[in-house]
Amino acid sequence: MYYKAHRNYSNHKFASLIQNQKLSDIEGLEFSKLVGSNGIVCWNNKISFDELKVWSFDVGYFLNHDVPNRDYTNWDTFLSLYPDNEEMLIIYNIGEDPITITLSNTVSLPGDMIQFTRWDLYDDTWGTVVNSNFIDSLAKNITESLNFSQENKHKYQPIRKNHTHKLKIFPRHPLDTPCMFAPKLHMTELRRLSKDLLKNHASEIPGFLGHATDKRYCMDYTLNPKTFIAIDQIITQWKIESGDPSHLSFVPLWYKTKIRKHFNYSV
């Protein structure tokens, strides 16, 4: 697979642009490794959505196209409210006009934040997310995926069907990629590993999690008609700057067993 990486300020690799002209030339697991290690992979050649859906079975485990509702004008990730749902997301433009997406990539953040004096504190910090509109059917189980190998079922944890979740800010990424899980839109409090509530936690949330949306970690991307971008939902956040979100179609996927480094809860 041939690709080039776009650099953005301090990020070593920010977004990888695939150079291949045909999806059939790209091995699915190699593609998913690239998503899981870099966070963002772009494809600028026009393809049909049907072709993309067929190819996606080689990339990851697929259950269905259902995704939770969200405000596309704010930073967020579909994992925020359903943390055991799919880890990868392919975003496809089915419309006839370009859509501008702003992307945040946190691969560089853990290393950069070692410079902060409160690193030890924040390395042990968990955020609380409350889903006030929990829908049972949107909480997905990886072992029910259409292309899942059932002999691996015992390796995976049961899914969490809760209204409230304690999520690790520096997550256990399935591929062990250093990153930061920072969807501040839904975080209600910050706690230490000991479960002690941080002082002034309400003011800490936007300040601390706001690092991910600093301009050093963000870029604008034009999603042209009939093209797609693949993101790791733990590493990234995204929002729409211009365009119609109803023209986006999604293929949510989990990383396959053979490339995972561990099988703990990711966030």
Backbone bond lengths (Angstrom), bond angles and torsions (degrees), N, CA, C in turn:
res aa  C-N    CA-C-N  psi(-1)  N-CA   C-N-CA  omega(-1)  CA-C   N-CA-C  phi
1 M - - - 1.468 - - 1.524 109.25 -
2 Y 1.310 116.39 129.09 1.451 121.64 -179.11 1.527 109.75 -105.34
3 Y 1.315 115.75 131.57 1.454 119.64 179.15 1.515 109.20 -153.20
4 K 1.317 115.26 164.29 1.455 120.10 171.80 1.516 108.67 -129.09
5 A 1.324 116.35 150.44 1.457 121.22 -178.01 1.523 109.99 -105.03
6 H 1.320 116.75 132.16 1.458 122.05 174.58 1.519 108.86 -87.69
7 R 1.321 116.98 125.32 1.462 120.34 177.38 1.524 110.28 -85.70
8 N 1.319 114.99 147.69 1.461 120.06 -179.23 1.525 107.99 -142.39
9 Y 1.318 117.30 102.93 1.454 122.90 -178.83 1.530 109.88 55.17
10 S 1.348 117.25 -120.29 1.460 119.78 -172.26 1.524 113.16 -85.42
11 N 1.318 118.40 -8.33 1.456 119.59 -176.71 1.524 110.83 -71.13
12 H 1.340 115.18 132.13 1.463 119.47 179.69 1.532 110.00 -67.45
13 K 1.315 116.12 -51.08 1.467 120.76 174.34 1.524 106.43 -132.04
14 F 1.310 116.01 120.37 1.461 118.11 -176.45 1.518 111.57 -101.67
15 A 1.314 117.81 -60.60 1.461 121.32 178.65 1.522 108.70 -133.03
16 S 1.312 116.29 129.46 1.458 121.56 -179.35 1.524 109.76 -96.61
17 L 1.320 116.48 125.07 1.457 122.47 179.18 1.531 108.91 -100.95
18 I 1.325 116.76 117.04 1.461 121.45 -178.59 1.529 110.02 -72.88
19 Q 1.315 115.82 132.59 1.462 121.13 -177.37 1.529 113.35 -93.32
20 N 1.325 117.21 -17.75 1.461 119.50 -178.97 1.523 111.21 -60.85
21 Q 1.335 116.15 148.47 1.452 121.15 -178.96 1.528 113.03 -91.62
22 K 1.336 117.47 -18.82 1.455 121.67 -176.90 1.530 109.60 -127.24
23 L 1.320 115.64 137.08 1.463 119.12 175.39 1.522 111.19 -62.83
24 S 1.308 117.03 -32.22 1.463 120.67 -178.77 1.528 112.30 -63.11
25 D 1.343 116.84 -18.14 1.466 120.75 178.55 1.528 112.12 -83.01
26 I 1.331 117.53 -8.15 1.469 121.41 -173.55 1.524 109.46 -105.40
27 E 1.335 116.81 122.68 1.454 121.83 177.37 1.524 108.55 -75.97
28 G 1.328 116.83 127.29 1.462 121.62 -170.51 1.509 115.12 -58.29
29 L 1.333 117.92 -44.82 1.462 119.92 -177.64 1.522 111.71 -69.07
30 E 1.329 117.31 -33.95 1.468 119.17 176.13 1.526 109.99 -65.65
31 F 1.320 116.24 -38.21 1.456 120.26 176.74 1.524 110.54 -62.55
32 S 1.326 117.68 -45.39 1.465 119.95 -178.65 1.522 111.88 -66.24
33 K 1.334 117.51 -33.93 1.475 119.77 174.85 1.517 110.71 -62.01
34 L 1.331 116.18 -39.25 1.462 120.16 179.36 1.529 110.37 -65.29
35 V 1.329 116.86 -41.29 1.463 120.17 176.39 1.526 110.13 -61.95
36 G 1.329 116.78 -45.81 1.458 121.04 -175.93 1.505 115.19 -70.52
37 S 1.329 117.78 -22.74 1.463 120.22 179.52 1.521 112.81 -97.30
38 N 1.325 118.06 -27.80 1.468 121.80 -178.34 1.518 113.32 -106.12
39 G 1.323 117.67 -27.43 1.452 120.71 177.50 1.508 114.60 98.85
40 I 1.345 117.97 -35.83 1.465 121.39 -175.05 1.530 109.51 -141.07
41 V 1.333 116.71 128.80 1.462 121.63 176.52 1.532 108.14 -131.86
42 C 1.326 116.27 130.62 1.472 121.93 -174.26 1.525 110.80 -111.17
43 W 1.337 114.94 148.02 1.457 122.26 175.52 1.522 107.40 -133.13
44 N 1.321 117.90 117.90 1.464 121.76 -173.49 1.519 114.21 -104.79
45 N 1.333 117.92 3.54 1.463 120.76 179.14 1.530 109.81 -93.90
46 K 1.331 117.06 138.43 1.452 120.39 -178.73 1.532 111.08 -69.13
47 I 1.321 114.97 133.93 1.456 121.93 174.32 1.529 107.11 -143.02
48 S 1.318 116.77 164.53 1.456 119.94 176.68 1.521 109.48 -82.67
49 F 1.315 115.47 153.28 1.467 119.89 178.35 1.524 110.48 -66.25
50 D 1.324 117.74 -33.10 1.462 120.57 177.92 1.525 110.95 -63.63
51 E 1.331 116.68 -41.21 1.465 120.14 177.71 1.520 110.57 -63.95
52 L 1.324 115.85 -41.03 1.459 120.87 179.08 1.527 111.01 -62.07
53 K 1.319 116.93 -42.66 1.468 120.50 -178.38 1.526 111.28 -63.73
54 V 1.320 117.42 -41.47 1.464 120.65 179.11 1.526 110.29 -64.01
55 W 1.335 116.20 -45.37 1.466 121.02 -178.95 1.527 111.74 -65.20
56 S 1.328 117.53 -31.45 1.461 121.23 -176.06 1.525 112.65 -61.93
57 F 1.337 118.22 -23.32 1.457 120.71 177.70 1.528 111.36 -64.97
58 D 1.323 117.10 -25.21 1.463 120.63 175.72 1.527 111.60 -80.91
59 V 1.320 116.47 -21.01 1.467 121.29 -175.80 1.520 111.55 -82.90
60 G 1.333 117.23 -45.24 1.458 119.64 -175.69 1.511 111.45 -159.80
61 Y 1.326 114.92 -179.26 1.460 120.59 176.98 1.526 109.45 -78.95
62 F 1.336 116.30 133.92 1.459 121.71 -176.58 1.523 110.13 -123.33
63 L 1.345 115.84 133.24 1.459 121.56 175.69 1.528 110.81 -109.07
64 N 1.328 117.08 -58.98 1.463 121.38 177.58 1.530 108.56 -162.24
65 H 1.315 115.66 179.12 1.466 120.55 -176.84 1.530 112.75 -92.67
66 D 1.327 118.03 2.71 1.463 120.52 -176.64 1.523 111.17 -67.18
67 V 1.322 116.41 132.75 1.469 122.17 174.48 1.524 108.27 -133.75
68 P 1.330 118.06 149.56 1.473 120.15 179.14 1.526 111.22 -65.68
69 N 1.309 115.84 153.19 1.457 120.33 174.55 1.522 110.26 -66.29
70 R 1.324 116.50 149.47 1.456 120.63 176.94 1.521 109.68 -156.26
71 D 1.326 115.42 163.08 1.462 122.35 174.94 1.520 107.40 -88.12
72 Y 1.331 117.10 108.69 1.460 120.79 -174.08 1.526 113.29 -72.94
73 T 1.323 117.89 -6.74 1.467 119.94 179.91 1.524 111.96 -91.02
74 N 1.337 117.85 -4.43 1.464 122.31 -179.71 1.521 110.62 -116.62
75 W 1.338 115.27 153.22 1.461 120.27 174.28 1.522 109.45 -59.46
76 D 1.308 116.46 133.13 1.464 119.18 177.27 1.524 109.48 -174.09
77 T 1.320 115.39 174.60 1.450 123.53 173.10 1.520 107.02 -142.45
78 F 1.316 117.85 148.39 1.457 120.39 -179.93 1.529 112.17 -64.96
79 L 1.337 117.90 -15.99 1.465 121.52 178.64 1.527 112.77 -77.22
80 S 1.308 118.07 -12.22 1.462 120.42 -172.78 1.523 112.71 -56.32
81 L 1.323 116.59 -46.74 1.464 120.58 -173.36 1.532 113.29 -98.93
82 Y 1.322 116.89 -16.90 1.467 121.48 178.23 1.537 107.49 -130.69
83 P 1.327 117.57 79.22 1.474 120.97 -165.15 1.520 115.72 -69.42
84 D 1.325 119.77 -10.18 1.463 120.85 177.47 1.528 112.18 -101.68
85 N 1.324 115.93 6.01 1.461 119.77 177.34 1.527 111.24 -72.53
86 E 1.314 116.74 -172.39 1.465 121.37 -171.72 1.526 112.75 -59.75
87 E 1.337 115.00 143.24 1.464 121.56 -175.54 1.522 112.45 -91.37
88 M 1.317 117.13 -26.90 1.464 121.86 177.05 1.518 109.13 -107.61
89 L 1.337 115.94 150.03 1.457 120.59 176.67 1.520 108.83 -138.86
90 I 1.332 116.33 122.36 1.460 121.57 172.08 1.522 107.47 -96.21
91 I 1.332 116.61 125.36 1.464 122.77 -178.17 1.528 107.44 -110.59
92 Y 1.332 116.42 121.60 1.472 122.27 -173.98 1.524 109.00 -121.41
93 N 1.332 116.14 138.45 1.463 122.20 179.63 1.527 108.87 -96.03
94 I 1.345 116.55 106.53 1.459 120.66 -179.42 1.533 112.19 -87.36
95 G 1.351 117.08 -6.81 1.457 121.01 -175.85 1.515 113.42 -83.34
96 E 1.326 115.08 -168.79 1.465 121.51 -178.76 1.524 112.26 -108.68
97 D 1.325 117.18 -1.23 1.464 121.52 -177.90 1.526 110.07 -123.64
98 P 1.339 117.59 151.06 1.465 120.59 177.58 1.527 111.46 -64.64
99 I 1.328 115.28 152.30 1.459 122.73 175.41 1.527 107.35 -124.65
100 T 1.326 116.86 127.14 1.469 121.19 179.90 1.521 109.80 -93.30
101 I 1.322 115.18 122.38 1.463 122.23 -179.97 1.525 108.44 -116.42
102 T 1.326 116.90 134.15 1.459 121.15 171.39 1.519 108.28 -98.76
103 L 1.333 115.59 130.15 1.455 122.36 -174.44 1.523 111.28 -117.15
104 S 1.308 115.71 139.77 1.461 122.34 172.12 1.519 107.78 -112.37
105 N 1.335 116.43 133.84 1.459 121.95 -178.73 1.529 108.32 -126.47
106 T 1.348 117.79 121.66 1.469 120.59 -172.53 1.524 114.12 -104.09
107 V 1.339 118.09 16.07 1.467 119.70 -179.13 1.525 111.91 -56.83
108 S 1.315 117.86 -37.84 1.470 121.54 -177.19 1.523 113.26 -81.82
109 L 1.317 117.67 -17.18 1.462 119.92 -168.31 1.532 115.08 -62.02
110 P 1.331 121.10 -45.33 1.468 118.32 -179.00 1.525 113.19 -56.20
111 G 1.332 116.67 -44.31 1.468 119.41 178.51 1.511 112.60 -65.98
112 D 1.319 116.51 -40.63 1.463 119.93 179.48 1.526 111.82 -65.66
113 M 1.331 116.77 -35.64 1.460 120.08 -173.47 1.528 113.27 -81.02
114 I 1.329 117.77 -5.05 1.463 119.74 172.73 1.527 109.92 -60.66
115 Q 1.322 115.97 -23.72 1.463 120.28 178.93 1.530 111.96 -67.67
116 F 1.337 116.73 -19.64 1.457 119.71 -177.00 1.536 109.95 -78.83
117 T 1.323 117.19 139.64 1.465 121.51 -175.34 1.523 112.53 -67.36
118 R 1.336 117.85 -20.93 1.456 119.82 -177.47 1.527 111.44 -100.99
119 W 1.326 116.45 26.53 1.452 120.67 -178.85 1.530 111.94 -55.29
120 D 1.356 118.16 -47.11 1.456 120.24 -177.68 1.520 111.57 -59.74
121 L 1.324 115.92 -38.91 1.455 120.78 178.25 1.516 110.60 -62.58
122 Y 1.332 116.78 -50.25 1.448 119.81 -173.16 1.525 112.55 -76.21
123 D 1.307 117.89 -23.19 1.452 119.68 177.30 1.525 110.59 -65.31
124 D 1.321 116.70 -24.18 1.461 121.96 179.49 1.521 112.44 -102.38
125 T 1.304 117.91 16.52 1.457 120.56 -172.40 1.527 112.20 -96.90
126 W 1.329 114.10 137.33 1.458 122.43 177.39 1.519 108.62 -116.65
127 G 1.310 116.80 147.46 1.455 120.85 176.21 1.521 110.39 -109.16
128 T 1.313 116.03 145.48 1.461 121.30 177.17 1.524 109.46 -98.47
129 V 1.329 115.03 128.72 1.463 121.29 177.23 1.525 107.98 -118.67
130 V 1.323 115.82 127.76 1.459 121.61 178.18 1.526 108.66 -110.84
131 N 1.315 116.62 123.58 1.454 122.86 177.33 1.528 107.86 -98.21
132 S 1.302 116.87 98.34 1.464 121.37 -175.48 1.521 112.84 -77.24
133 N 1.331 116.46 -7.64 1.465 120.54 179.24 1.528 109.32 -131.21
134 F 1.337 115.16 52.65 1.461 120.72 -176.31 1.530 110.56 -64.86
135 I 1.331 115.32 128.52 1.471 121.74 178.31 1.527 107.26 -118.67
136 D 1.313 115.83 114.79 1.451 121.44 -172.52 1.526 112.71 -54.90
137 S 1.321 116.95 -39.71 1.462 120.78 -175.64 1.527 113.33 -69.56
138 L 1.346 117.60 -16.34 1.465 120.58 179.82 1.526 112.73 -88.40
139 A 1.331 117.32 -9.63 1.466 121.02 175.25 1.522 107.50 -83.80
140 K 1.321 117.60 111.66 1.458 121.58 -168.67 1.530 112.54 -103.32
141 N 1.325 114.30 151.50 1.457 122.50 -179.24 1.522 109.00 -113.39
142 I 1.314 116.83 119.38 1.464 121.79 -177.39 1.520 111.73 -58.93
143 T 1.330 117.67 -33.53 1.459 120.63 -176.36 1.529 112.74 -73.72
144 E 1.331 117.68 -6.58 1.459 121.61 175.40 1.529 112.10 -97.40
145 S 1.336 116.85 5.56 1.457 120.88 179.77 1.525 110.96 -59.06
146 L 1.324 116.57 149.58 1.459 121.56 -176.18 1.520 112.16 -64.11
147 N 1.337 116.84 -30.95 1.469 120.58 -177.17 1.518 112.57 -113.12
148 F 1.339 117.23 24.66 1.467 121.15 -179.68 1.527 110.71 -79.99
149 S 1.328 116.00 141.41 1.467 121.36 176.38 1.530 108.45 -89.57
150 Q 1.309 116.93 112.24 1.463 121.15 -171.56 1.526 113.70 -64.85
151 E 1.323 117.64 -20.99 1.467 118.61 178.61 1.528 111.93 -66.53
152 N 1.347 116.66 -13.97 1.465 120.38 178.87 1.524 112.94 -96.62
153 K 1.318 118.03 2.23 1.461 121.85 -172.00 1.524 112.37 -58.11
154 H 1.329 117.39 -36.64 1.469 121.01 -176.03 1.526 112.60 -66.65
155 K 1.331 118.59 -15.01 1.462 121.40 -178.01 1.530 112.78 -79.17
156 Y 1.314 117.24 -16.34 1.469 120.88 -170.79 1.525 111.63 -103.81
157 Q 1.335 115.10 145.09 1.453 122.22 178.09 1.530 110.39 -75.37
158 P 1.348 117.43 153.18 1.476 119.45 173.14 1.527 109.98 -63.01
159 I 1.322 116.99 148.20 1.458 119.15 179.37 1.523 109.89 -73.62
160 R 1.327 115.44 155.48 1.462 122.01 -178.40 1.530 109.09 -99.45
161 K 1.299 116.87 113.79 1.462 121.52 179.21 1.524 108.97 -105.87
162 N 1.327 115.59 71.84 1.456 121.31 -176.34 1.521 110.39 -121.10
163 H 1.308 115.55 159.56 1.458 121.10 170.80 1.524 110.86 -81.20
164 T 1.339 116.08 -27.14 1.464 121.56 -176.36 1.521 109.37 -123.41
165 H 1.331 115.72 134.62 1.461 120.86 -179.49 1.524 109.91 -130.51
166 K 1.340 116.36 142.11 1.458 122.74 168.92 1.530 106.64 -99.91
167 L 1.323 117.05 114.17 1.463 121.90 -173.04 1.513 110.60 -114.66
168 K 1.325 116.26 136.59 1.462 121.76 -177.74 1.528 109.79 -76.44
169 I 1.343 116.51 126.66 1.463 120.85 -177.77 1.531 110.99 -67.45
170 F 1.327 117.04 -39.94 1.465 120.63 172.80 1.532 106.21 -103.35
171 P 1.327 117.70 96.44 1.459 122.11 -163.61 1.522 114.58 -76.76
172 R 1.307 114.91 169.73 1.469 122.38 171.17 1.529 106.73 -91.89
173 H 1.303 115.74 81.28 1.467 118.97 -175.41 1.523 109.93 -62.47
174 P 1.349 119.02 138.85 1.469 121.28 -177.75 1.521 114.14 -56.25
175 L 1.341 117.86 -29.13 1.461 121.39 178.19 1.523 111.54 -103.18
176 D 1.349 116.85 11.16 1.473 123.21 -178.90 1.524 112.65 63.07
177 T 1.321 117.95 28.75 1.461 121.44 176.85 1.527 109.24 -77.75
178 P 1.342 119.00 124.20 1.464 119.63 176.13 1.525 109.91 -63.45
179 C 1.314 117.05 132.90 1.462 120.59 -179.07 1.522 108.88 -167.66
180 M 1.321 116.19 -176.63 1.454 122.15 179.97 1.521 108.45 -133.33
181 F 1.333 116.74 131.05 1.457 121.37 175.98 1.524 107.10 -94.29
182 A 1.338 117.38 110.58 1.469 119.21 -164.65 1.523 115.14 -135.09
183 P 1.347 119.66 42.18 1.467 119.32 177.94 1.535 111.44 -80.19
184 K 1.309 116.14 84.23 1.472 120.55 -172.13 1.525 112.71 -67.27
185 L 1.346 118.13 -14.14 1.458 121.00 -176.40 1.524 111.94 -57.24
186 H 1.341 117.32 -34.34 1.460 120.22 -174.65 1.524 113.82 -110.85
187 M 1.315 118.88 -3.73 1.461 120.83 -179.00 1.527 110.38 -71.11
188 T 1.323 116.83 129.58 1.464 120.83 -179.35 1.522 112.97 -106.91
189 E 1.341 117.06 -19.39 1.465 119.55 179.04 1.525 109.26 -161.86
190 L 1.322 115.45 161.56 1.461 121.99 174.13 1.525 108.18 -119.48
191 R 1.326 116.37 133.33 1.459 121.15 179.47 1.519 110.02 -129.13
192 R 1.317 114.60 152.67 1.453 119.69 171.06 1.507 108.97 -79.43
193 L 1.338 116.07 166.97 1.451 121.11 179.43 1.519 111.06 -55.87
194 S 1.317 116.58 -30.94 1.462 121.98 179.21 1.517 112.29 -72.46
195 K 1.345 116.55 -3.13 1.463 124.43 -178.85 1.528 112.67 79.05
196 D 1.339 117.20 5.32 1.465 118.93 175.38 1.518 109.17 -71.60
197 L 1.320 116.20 133.30 1.460 120.63 177.36 1.518 109.52 -72.73
198 L 1.324 117.06 132.44 1.454 119.94 179.41 1.525 110.22 -69.05
199 K 1.314 116.22 142.64 1.461 120.13 174.02 1.525 109.07 -62.80
200 N 1.315 115.52 140.88 1.469 121.34 179.28 1.528 111.80 55.88
201 H 1.332 116.56 35.02 1.469 119.51 -173.52 1.528 111.74 -61.96
202 A 1.310 117.99 -31.25 1.454 119.93 -179.67 1.523 111.52 -62.27
203 S 1.342 116.45 -39.19 1.459 119.64 178.51 1.525 111.85 -81.29
204 E 1.331 117.24 -21.53 1.460 120.99 179.04 1.535 111.34 -71.97
205 I 1.316 117.20 -34.23 1.469 120.45 -172.97 1.528 112.15 -58.67
206 P 1.334 119.48 -56.31 1.475 117.67 -178.60 1.522 112.66 -66.30
207 G 1.343 117.01 -33.39 1.456 119.56 -179.42 1.511 112.37 -69.63
208 F 1.330 116.27 -48.26 1.457 120.24 -177.23 1.523 111.71 -72.14
209 L 1.317 117.16 -51.56 1.462 119.66 -178.77 1.520 112.02 -72.86
210 G 1.324 117.27 -14.38 1.456 120.72 177.93 1.512 113.83 -69.33
211 H 1.341 117.56 -15.82 1.475 119.69 177.90 1.524 111.34 -57.37
212 A 1.323 116.65 -34.49 1.466 120.11 -176.79 1.523 112.57 -64.63
213 T 1.326 117.17 -24.61 1.462 119.91 -179.15 1.523 112.41 -103.35
214 D 1.336 117.14 14.05 1.455 120.64 169.03 1.532 108.35 -62.43
215 K 1.335 116.88 148.57 1.472 119.99 -174.39 1.522 112.71 -60.20
216 R 1.340 118.07 -22.18 1.461 119.63 179.61 1.519 111.91 -65.50
217 Y 1.314 116.57 -24.49 1.454 120.66 -174.63 1.532 112.42 -110.04
218 C 1.314 116.93 12.83 1.462 121.05 -175.04 1.524 111.55 -124.17
219 M 1.303 115.46 153.55 1.456 121.32 174.74 1.525 108.58 -152.53
220 D 1.334 116.10 152.47 1.457 121.55 172.99 1.521 108.77 -93.30
221 Y 1.309 115.28 141.21 1.461 119.90 179.59 1.529 109.11 -133.09
222 T 1.330 116.67 132.89 1.455 121.58 177.12 1.514 109.22 -94.06
223 L 1.320 115.56 114.10 1.459 121.41 178.24 1.526 107.86 -91.89
224 N 1.316 115.38 102.24 1.457 120.60 -177.29 1.526 111.82 -74.77
225 P 1.331 117.67 159.18 1.467 120.10 179.06 1.518 112.49 -55.82
226 K 1.330 115.32 137.10 1.473 124.06 176.10 1.526 112.64 65.25
227 T 1.329 117.35 25.25 1.464 121.91 173.78 1.526 108.33 -122.99
228 F 1.347 116.26 172.92 1.463 118.71 -177.65 1.527 111.38 -142.43
229 I 1.327 114.09 163.74 1.450 122.89 171.58 1.519 107.10 -132.96
230 A 1.329 117.53 140.02 1.460 121.89 178.77 1.523 108.83 -113.38
231 I 1.325 116.12 132.82 1.463 120.74 -178.43 1.522 110.22 -128.39
232 D 1.315 115.38 153.33 1.457 122.49 168.57 1.523 106.71 -89.78
233 Q 1.330 117.42 121.04 1.459 120.53 -171.82 1.523 113.83 -76.37
234 I 1.326 117.44 -13.65 1.466 120.46 175.42 1.523 109.67 -81.51
235 I 1.314 116.25 -41.38 1.464 122.84 -175.89 1.527 111.87 -76.98
236 T 1.328 117.92 -33.94 1.459 121.36 -167.55 1.523 112.98 -112.39
237 Q 1.319 114.23 162.36 1.457 123.84 161.68 1.524 106.09 -131.90
238 W 1.321 116.79 161.50 1.466 118.98 179.92 1.516 110.08 -156.14
239 K 1.329 113.67 159.29 1.461 120.80 175.75 1.526 108.23 -151.65
240 I 1.319 116.41 160.52 1.458 121.75 179.39 1.523 109.69 -94.00
241 E 1.320 115.76 128.68 1.459 121.43 176.22 1.528 111.24 -91.56
242 S 1.318 116.98 -38.66 1.464 120.65 177.93 1.516 108.90 -155.44
243 G 1.320 115.32 146.80 1.449 120.64 -178.94 1.516 110.98 117.46
244 D 1.309 115.59 170.72 1.454 122.90 -174.54 1.529 109.94 -97.42
245 P 1.350 118.79 113.47 1.468 119.88 -179.59 1.522 113.70 -63.04
246 S 1.347 117.56 -20.36 1.467 119.33 178.14 1.527 111.63 -69.54
247 H 1.331 117.06 -11.63 1.457 121.44 177.63 1.528 112.67 -91.73
248 L 1.331 116.53 6.63 1.459 120.82 176.27 1.524 109.60 -96.20
249 S 1.323 115.95 135.06 1.457 121.92 170.21 1.521 108.02 -118.67
250 F 1.329 116.50 148.54 1.462 120.63 -171.64 1.532 111.16 -124.12
251 V 1.341 113.58 144.27 1.461 120.99 169.21 1.531 106.79 -123.34
252 P 1.343 118.18 98.81 1.468 120.35 179.56 1.537 109.96 -85.95
253 L 1.339 116.01 139.20 1.460 121.30 -174.99 1.524 111.23 -140.90
254 W 1.330 115.95 152.55 1.461 121.49 168.55 1.528 109.29 -102.65
255 Y 1.340 117.03 154.46 1.461 120.56 172.45 1.524 109.39 -67.97
256 K 1.326 116.04 140.13 1.454 120.52 -178.17 1.534 111.55 -75.23
257 T 1.326 114.75 157.73 1.471 122.37 -174.92 1.519 111.94 -54.52
258 K 1.319 117.83 -44.22 1.469 120.60 -169.90 1.527 113.62 -68.91
259 I 1.335 119.57 -17.78 1.465 119.40 178.87 1.530 112.46 -106.46
260 R 1.330 118.01 -4.98 1.471 120.59 -179.80 1.522 110.14 -73.76
261 K 1.313 116.10 143.87 1.461 121.39 176.63 1.528 111.26 -87.94
262 H 1.322 116.84 -27.25 1.466 121.36 178.72 1.521 108.78 -156.52
263 F 1.321 115.72 176.64 1.461 120.52 -174.32 1.529 111.62 -131.13
264 N 1.333 116.35 26.67 1.463 120.99 173.42 1.524 109.61 -72.82
265 Y 1.327 116.37 170.46 1.462 119.51 168.22 1.513 107.42 -61.26
266 S 1.323 117.20 138.93 1.459 120.81 -176.24 1.518 112.03 -75.60
267 V 1.329 117.23 -44.23 1.473 121.25 -177.58 1.519 109.68 -126.07
